[in-house]
Amino acid sequence: MTLPGLDDRQAMLAATWLPDAALMANLSWGLTDSTVLHVASRGEEFILKAGGPHNSHISREITAYETVVPALAARGHAPRMLHGDRSARILVLPHIPGALIDEGPLESDRDTVRQAGDILSTLHGMAKTVDDTIENGLVRAALRWLDKPNRILPRTAAIARSVLEAYEAGPATVVPSHGDYSGRNWIRSDKLVVIDFGRFGYRPARQDFLRLYVRRWHDHPAEREWFFDGYGEAGEAEGYRWWVDVLREAVATTGWAHKVGDRAFEEQGLRFIDVALAELE
C-alpha cells in the first residue's frame, strides 16, 4: 500500500526496508513537516519517521541514534535505529509496546519519574565540553521570536526584551541533550523507554530540565525531588541564570506555538513568561 506523507525517494526506501508495509496508525502531529507512521511488515511492527525538504529533526535524530542512543538502548531505555538515510530524511525504528506517559497517571508515578532522572543522567554523562557561543545564540533566538507575530502583551514583551538584552552570556559546559525531555516522549513498557530524539544536540544540562519544569515541576514539586533521586544531583533550578532560561524558553515556545497554531502550547508559554518575570523582579 502507499504510505502517506512520503516523497518518492522516501517511499522507495520504505518499500525496500519494509516490504508490503501496512499502515496501522498515522501518529503525525500535523503541525510540522514531520511524518510519523506506525506500520506492520512481515509480522513485525515499526515506527517510520520522515521529514519534508526543510526538516532538520530527522538528521538530528539519526545523529543521536548513531552516537549516544546505543548506550541507552543497551540498557533497554531507548530503541535502536534499524534503517536511516540522512539525505532522504527518513528512518525506521522498532515499535515499542507500552503506555505513553504524557498526561497520564504514570507521569506522577515515583518510580517512573526516578527512572527518567536516571536515564537523563546517563545521557548527560556521555560527553562534556565547553561552548563559547551557545548561551548567546539561545538568547538571540528568543529575541528573534519577539520580533515575530505573537500574542505577548506589549508591556510584557518590552520587559522580556530588556531582560534578555541585558543578560551577559558566557561560555557554558554542554552535554548530549534530548531537547524535549518529558512524559510526551516516555513510554512505560517493562521499564521506561525514551523516544523522539529529533531535537538532539549539545546544550547545558539545565536545558533538559526546562520542559520538565514548565510541564510538571512548577505545579508538582515532589516530582522534581523524585527525578533528582534518579539523576543524582539537585541540578540548577533557581537563581538568575535559571529564570532567564525559563523566560527565554517561554518566549520561544509562545512564538513557535503561535506560528503553528498550537493554542494550548502558546498559553503555556505565555504563563511562564509571567512566572519568570515575576521571579526576576
One Martini backbone bead per residue (centre of mass of N, CA, C, O) as a GRO file, in nm:
protein
  281
    1MET     BB    1   0.102   0.032   0.011
    2THR     BB    2   0.051   0.370   0.048
    3LEU     BB    3   0.225   0.596   0.222
    4PRO     BB    4   0.192   0.870   0.400
    5GLY     BB    5   0.408   1.160   0.360
    6LEU     BB    6   0.582   1.065   0.109
    7ASP     BB    7   0.819   1.068  -0.098
    8ASP     BB    8   0.959   0.897  -0.347
    9ARG     BB    9   1.220   0.815  -0.199
   10GLN     BB   10   1.092   0.729   0.067
   11ALA     BB   11   0.906   0.513  -0.056
   12MET     BB   12   1.134   0.336  -0.165
   13LEU     BB   13   1.274   0.278   0.104
   14ALA     BB   14   1.031   0.162   0.253
   15ALA     BB   15   0.991  -0.078   0.052
   16THR     BB   16   1.271  -0.204   0.111
   17TRP     BB   17   1.259  -0.226   0.431
   18LEU     BB   18   0.914  -0.261   0.415
   19PRO     BB   19   0.755  -0.497   0.299
   20ASP     BB   20   0.426  -0.463   0.276
   21ALA     BB   21   0.330  -0.220   0.420
   22ALA     BB   22   0.112  -0.145   0.698
   23LEU     BB   23  -0.109   0.072   0.820
   24MET     BB   24  -0.197   0.150   1.165
   25ALA     BB   25  -0.080   0.458   1.218
   26ASN     BB   26  -0.110   0.812   1.238
   27LEU     BB   27   0.127   1.015   1.441
   28SER     BB   28   0.100   1.282   1.336
   29TRP     BB   29   0.051   1.620   1.418
   30GLY     BB   30   0.037   1.855   1.174
   31LEU     BB   31   0.247   2.111   1.245
   32THR     BB   32   0.461   1.975   1.066
   33ASP     BB   33   0.704   1.806   0.840
   34SER     BB   34   0.629   1.546   1.004
   35THR     BB   35   0.636   1.186   0.979
   36VAL     BB   36   0.439   0.936   1.168
   37LEU     BB   37   0.450   0.574   1.149
   38HIS     BB   38   0.253   0.287   1.203
   39VAL     BB   39   0.384  -0.030   1.107
   40ALA     BB   40   0.356  -0.332   0.909
   41SER     BB   41   0.601  -0.615   0.858
   42ARG     BB   42   0.626  -0.935   0.854
   43GLY     BB   43   0.507  -0.947   1.169
   44GLU     BB   44   0.601  -0.650   1.228
   45GLU     BB   45   0.671  -0.348   1.415
   46PHE     BB   46   0.684   0.009   1.327
   47ILE     BB   47   0.869   0.318   1.299
   48LEU     BB   48   0.813   0.587   1.073
   49LYS     BB   49   1.032   0.857   0.974
   50ALA     BB   50   0.966   1.182   0.819
   51GLY     BB   51   1.078   1.459   0.609
   52GLY     BB   52   1.095   1.745   0.478
   53PRO     BB   53   1.304   1.967   0.305
   54HIS     BB   54   1.324   2.149   0.603
   55ASN     BB   55   1.412   1.919   0.782
   56SER     BB   56   1.615   1.860   1.094
   57HIS     BB   57   1.526   1.621   1.284
   58ILE     BB   58   1.621   1.363   1.141
   59SER     BB   59   1.924   1.420   1.151
   60ARG     BB   60   1.943   1.439   1.458
   61GLU     BB   61   1.836   1.154   1.515
   62ILE     BB   62   2.051   0.997   1.367
   63THR     BB   63   2.285   1.101   1.535
   64ALA     BB   64   2.188   0.983   1.800
   65TYR     BB   65   2.175   0.678   1.696
   66GLU     BB   66   2.495   0.683   1.623
   67THR     BB   67   2.594   0.761   1.929
   68VAL     BB   68   2.419   0.764   2.224
   69VAL     BB   69   2.174   0.558   2.218
   70PRO     BB   70   2.302   0.270   2.239
   71ALA     BB   71   2.349   0.289   2.551
   72LEU     BB   72   2.045   0.294   2.616
   73ALA     BB   73   1.959   0.038   2.458
   74ALA     BB   74   2.133  -0.165   2.628
   75ARG     BB   75   1.920  -0.096   2.881
   76GLY     BB   76   1.620  -0.050   2.750
   77HIS     BB   77   1.579   0.297   2.705
   78ALA     BB   78   1.592   0.248   2.385
   79PRO     BB   79   1.592   0.242   2.066
   80ARG     BB   80   1.691   0.113   1.759
   81MET     BB   81   1.820   0.173   1.463
   82LEU     BB   82   1.750   0.015   1.150
   83HIS     BB   83   1.703   0.274   0.960
   84GLY     BB   84   1.885   0.527   0.753
   85ASP     BB   85   1.848   0.858   0.576
   86ARG     BB   86   1.962   1.168   0.566
   87SER     BB   87   1.903   1.279   0.274
   88ALA     BB   88   1.591   1.158   0.293
   89ARG     BB   89   1.459   1.184   0.573
   90ILE     BB   90   1.482   0.875   0.710
   91LEU     BB   91   1.340   0.631   0.949
   92VAL     BB   92   1.373   0.320   1.147
   93LEU     BB   93   1.182   0.167   1.411
   94PRO     BB   94   1.087   0.006   1.665
   95HIS     BB   95   0.813  -0.088   1.822
   96ILE     BB   96   0.689   0.028   2.139
   97PRO     BB   97   0.541  -0.117   2.380
   98GLY     BB   98   0.298   0.078   2.555
   99ALA     BB   99   0.277   0.363   2.764
  100LEU     BB  100   0.214   0.681   2.735
  101ILE     BB  101   0.277   0.923   2.972
  102ASP     BB  102   0.124   1.159   2.877
  103GLU     BB  103  -0.099   1.279   3.106
  104GLY     BB  104  -0.074   1.045   3.297
  105PRO     BB  105  -0.038   0.864   3.587
  106LEU     BB  106   0.279   0.806   3.538
  107GLU     BB  107   0.378   1.108   3.568
  108SER     BB  108   0.327   1.056   3.906
  109ASP     BB  109   0.536   0.828   3.925
  110ARG     BB  110   0.805   0.767   4.106
  111ASP     BB  111   0.961   0.550   3.939
  112THR     BB  112   0.938   0.683   3.664
  113VAL     BB  113   1.079   0.951   3.740
  114ARG     BB  114   1.342   0.824   3.837
  115GLN     BB  115   1.418   0.691   3.568
  116ALA     BB  116   1.434   0.953   3.408
  117GLY     BB  117   1.678   1.061   3.566
  118ASP     BB  118   1.876   0.827   3.507
  119ILE     BB  119   1.877   0.850   3.198
  120LEU     BB  120   1.971   1.146   3.177
  121SER     BB  121   2.237   1.106   3.325
  122THR     BB  122   2.359   0.917   3.116
  123LEU     BB  123   2.349   1.110   2.879
  124HIS     BB  124   2.509   1.352   3.011
  125GLY     BB  125   2.771   1.154   3.078
  126MET     BB  126   2.903   1.104   2.778
  127ALA     BB  127   2.968   1.423   2.765
  128LYS     BB  128   3.208   1.715   2.767
  129THR     BB  129   3.193   2.070   2.700
  130VAL     BB  130   3.282   2.389   2.564
  131ASP     BB  131   3.067   2.674   2.490
  132ASP     BB  132   3.092   3.011   2.376
  133THR     BB  133   2.785   3.058   2.211
  134ILE     BB  134   2.508   2.929   2.304
  135GLU     BB  135   2.382   3.136   2.495
  136ASN     BB  136   2.367   3.369   2.292
  137GLY     BB  137   2.198   3.215   2.080
  138LEU     BB  138   1.944   3.167   2.255
  139VAL     BB  139   1.880   3.464   2.305
  140ARG     BB  140   1.857   3.556   2.009
  141ALA     BB  141   1.622   3.368   1.939
  142ALA     BB  142   1.419   3.497   2.134
  143LEU     BB  143   1.432   3.782   2.010
  144ARG     BB  144   1.319   3.697   1.735
  145TRP     BB  145   1.037   3.619   1.841
  146LEU     BB  146   0.964   3.914   1.930
  147ASP     BB  147   0.963   4.008   1.612
  148LYS     BB  148   0.722   3.832   1.588
  149PRO     BB  149   0.433   3.710   1.584
  150ASN     BB  150   0.221   3.767   1.880
  151ARG     BB  151   0.052   3.750   2.226
  152ILE     BB  152   0.221   3.945   2.370
  153LEU     BB  153   0.229   4.184   2.571
  154PRO     BB  154   0.387   4.473   2.522
  155ARG     BB  155   0.500   4.516   2.809
  156THR     BB  156   0.609   4.228   2.844
  157ALA     BB  157   0.794   4.229   2.595
  158ALA     BB  158   0.974   4.466   2.690
  159ILE     BB  159   1.082   4.331   2.945
  160ALA     BB  160   1.196   4.078   2.816
  161ARG     BB  161   1.393   4.223   2.631
  162SER     BB  162   1.562   4.365   2.852
  163VAL     BB  163   1.661   4.108   2.989
  164LEU     BB  164   1.795   3.969   2.743
  165GLU     BB  165   1.986   4.208   2.659
  166ALA     BB  166   2.134   4.209   2.956
  167TYR     BB  167   2.245   3.940   2.921
  168GLU     BB  168   2.550   3.768   3.018
  169ALA     BB  169   2.693   3.566   2.806
  170GLY     BB  170   2.876   3.264   2.834
  171PRO     BB  171   3.033   3.007   2.886
  172ALA     BB  172   2.944   2.650   2.840
  173THR     BB  173   2.849   2.349   2.951
  174VAL     BB  174   2.813   2.061   2.744
  175VAL     BB  175   2.568   1.808   2.653
  176PRO     BB  176   2.383   1.559   2.586
  177SER     BB  177   2.059   1.636   2.436
  178HIS     BB  178   1.730   1.585   2.381
  179GLY     BB  179   1.511   1.865   2.392
  180ASP     BB  180   1.224   1.680   2.491
  181TYR     BB  181   1.203   1.616   2.812
  182SER     BB  182   0.918   1.408   2.859
  183GLY     BB  183   0.620   1.234   2.873
  184ARG     BB  184   0.584   1.257   2.554
  185ASN     BB  185   0.883   1.069   2.549
  186TRP     BB  186   0.749   0.832   2.723
  187ILE     BB  187   0.768   0.472   2.776
  188ARG     BB  188   0.587   0.212   2.943
  189SER     BB  189   0.702  -0.087   2.996
  190ASP     BB  190   0.906  -0.272   3.176
  191LYS     BB  191   1.034   0.005   3.115
  192LEU     BB  192   1.179   0.294   3.047
  193VAL     BB  193   1.126   0.477   2.734
  194VAL     BB  194   1.300   0.671   2.501
  195ILE     BB  195   1.196   0.915   2.264
  196ASP     BB  196   1.257   1.141   2.040
  197PHE     BB  197   1.558   1.288   1.888
  198GLY     BB  198   1.492   1.561   1.710
  199ARG     BB  199   1.650   1.766   1.944
  200PHE     BB  200   1.929   1.693   1.929
  201GLY     BB  201   2.216   1.798   2.135
  202TYR     BB  202   2.443   2.051   2.261
  203ARG     BB  203   2.389   2.137   2.606
  204PRO     BB  204   2.294   2.247   2.877
  205ALA     BB  205   2.155   2.055   3.115
  206ARG     BB  206   1.915   2.252   3.197
  207GLN     BB  207   1.753   2.234   2.930
  208ASP     BB  208   1.615   1.951   3.015
  209PHE     BB  209   1.450   2.089   3.264
  210LEU     BB  210   1.244   2.292   3.143
  211ARG     BB  211   1.009   2.114   3.047
  212LEU     BB  212   0.960   1.991   3.327
  213TYR     BB  213   0.891   2.249   3.474
  214VAL     BB  214   0.645   2.351   3.298
  215ARG     BB  215   0.484   2.070   3.296
  216ARG     BB  216   0.541   1.990   3.628
  217TRP     BB  217   0.716   2.117   3.872
  218HIS     BB  218   0.560   2.373   3.940
  219ASP     BB  219   0.289   2.189   4.023
  220HIS     BB  220   0.498   1.922   4.101
  221PRO     BB  221   0.753   1.919   4.317
  222ALA     BB  222   0.800   1.616   4.388
  223GLU     BB  223   0.905   1.528   4.104
  224ARG     BB  224   1.181   1.658   4.130
  225GLU     BB  225   1.287   1.481   4.357
  226TRP     BB  226   1.256   1.211   4.211
  227PHE     BB  227   1.434   1.274   3.969
  228PHE     BB  228   1.702   1.335   4.146
  229ASP     BB  229   1.724   1.050   4.260
  230GLY     BB  230   1.821   0.952   3.970
  231TYR     BB  231   2.028   1.167   3.869
  232GLY     BB  232   2.215   1.272   4.151
  233GLU     BB  233   2.126   1.583   4.145
  234ALA     BB  234   1.974   1.885   4.181
  235GLY     BB  235   2.029   2.109   4.013
  236GLU     BB  236   1.929   2.387   3.824
  237ALA     BB  237   1.634   2.590   3.979
  238GLU     BB  238   1.780   2.872   4.027
  239GLY     BB  239   1.823   3.184   3.968
  240TYR     BB  240   1.901   3.393   3.721
  241ARG     BB  241   1.972   3.195   3.490
  242TRP     BB  242   1.722   3.019   3.511
  243TRP     BB  243   1.504   3.248   3.459
  244VAL     BB  244   1.610   3.324   3.184
  245ASP     BB  245   1.554   3.047   3.061
  246VAL     BB  246   1.253   3.042   3.107
  247LEU     BB  247   1.198   3.293   2.941
  248ARG     BB  248   1.323   3.207   2.674
  249GLU     BB  249   1.152   2.951   2.636
  250ALA     BB  250   0.873   3.090   2.650
  251VAL     BB  251   0.907   3.272   2.408
  252ALA     BB  252   0.960   3.046   2.200
  253THR     BB  253   0.700   2.891   2.249
  254THR     BB  254   0.502   3.116   2.176
  255GLY     BB  255   0.601   3.171   1.887
  256TRP     BB  256   0.575   2.886   1.769
  257ALA     BB  257   0.277   2.829   1.845
  258HIS     BB  258   0.162   3.065   1.685
  259LYS     BB  259   0.263   2.976   1.406
  260VAL     BB  260   0.113   2.669   1.423
  261GLY     BB  261  -0.156   2.676   1.618
  262ASP     BB  262  -0.082   2.611   1.936
  263ARG     BB  263  -0.263   2.713   2.195
  264ALA     BB  264  -0.172   2.554   2.447
  265PHE     BB  265   0.134   2.612   2.415
  266GLU     BB  266   0.103   2.917   2.418
  267GLU     BB  267  -0.014   2.942   2.706
  268GLN     BB  268   0.229   2.826   2.846
  269GLY     BB  269   0.428   3.046   2.760
  270LEU     BB  270   0.277   3.288   2.882
  271ARG     BB  271   0.284   3.194   3.174
  272PHE     BB  272   0.613   3.172   3.196
  273ILE     BB  273   0.676   3.460   3.154
  274ASP     BB  274   0.543   3.556   3.416
  275VAL     BB  275   0.699   3.380   3.613
  276ALA     BB  276   0.987   3.479   3.541
  277LEU     BB  277   0.944   3.785   3.589
  278ALA     BB  278   0.866   3.761   3.886
  279GLU     BB  279   1.140   3.640   3.976
  280LEU     BB  280   1.328   3.869   3.854
  281GLU     BB  281   1.198   4.099   4.041
   0.00000   0.00000   0.00000
